[in-house]
Amino acid sequence: MSDSPHVSPEKSLDSLILHATDNAVAWITLNRPEAMNALTWDQRERVIGLLAEASADPDVRAVVIRGTGRGFCAGADLRGGAPAGERVPGAVARTIRLGAQRLIAAVLDCEKPVIAAVNGTAAGIGAHLAFACDLVLAADSARFIEVFVRRGLVPDGGGAYLLPRLIGPQRAKELMFFGDALTATDAERLGLVNKVVPAQELEKTAREWSERLATGPTRALALTKQLVNASLESDRGTAFAAEAAAQEINMTTTDANEGVASFVERREPHYRGR
């Protein structure tokens, strides 16, 4: 949640959520720095739509989510949506289900690897947006805040689902009960961040990582992502069956055949994402 002002009408949605594809990498940039990139309803829907497009586009083979200014994402700007009417039972749950939870699900379900390049403060749903990504890079100036307790709120956007799976229930409760800011270094130590870099090297590192992923066997990466995510709530038998099915599907891809052929021929593989 953010105390940010309404979005100025002269600013278009395309200027608030920037999108570009370069070297098979889709870059999604939250561009509302004056509000620490707090997300309004329409901005959130735009991000969800771009992630769906990335999944469906065979020419997109990796995704980077980043922010401009001092913040990655300060959370949800609830005042940026339609005026609220009289609250009725079920309305809050519906809002969370169709809003914050859909955003996090869009990242988890994206069929391409998603990297978070966290440049500054990631708070509330902004922190969960980063934690839902497959890989998290953070500038040394970044901070992560489970801000909900400071407002007397229950965490939303899948926080109570994501954090225990990433760092265990005790650490998750510590972050959520106290709401203290977590430095990038401490987040890396806990396992919430893959790598911390100087702020001036964040974009360069994100580009290196994403372009490396974009030259990989895209369908194999998608299946691997699905297996890892599903394993967190599967028993061994279910996980093993899913693994065997994924292998069966993957062996029908061009890239799998290329990978085997390159091994036999003792050369570097050339994957095309098919």
Order of alpha helices (4+ residues) and beta strands (2+ residues): alpha-beta-beta-alpha-beta-beta-alpha-alpha-beta-beta-alpha-beta-beta-alpha-alpha-beta-alpha-beta-alpha-alpha-alpha-alpha
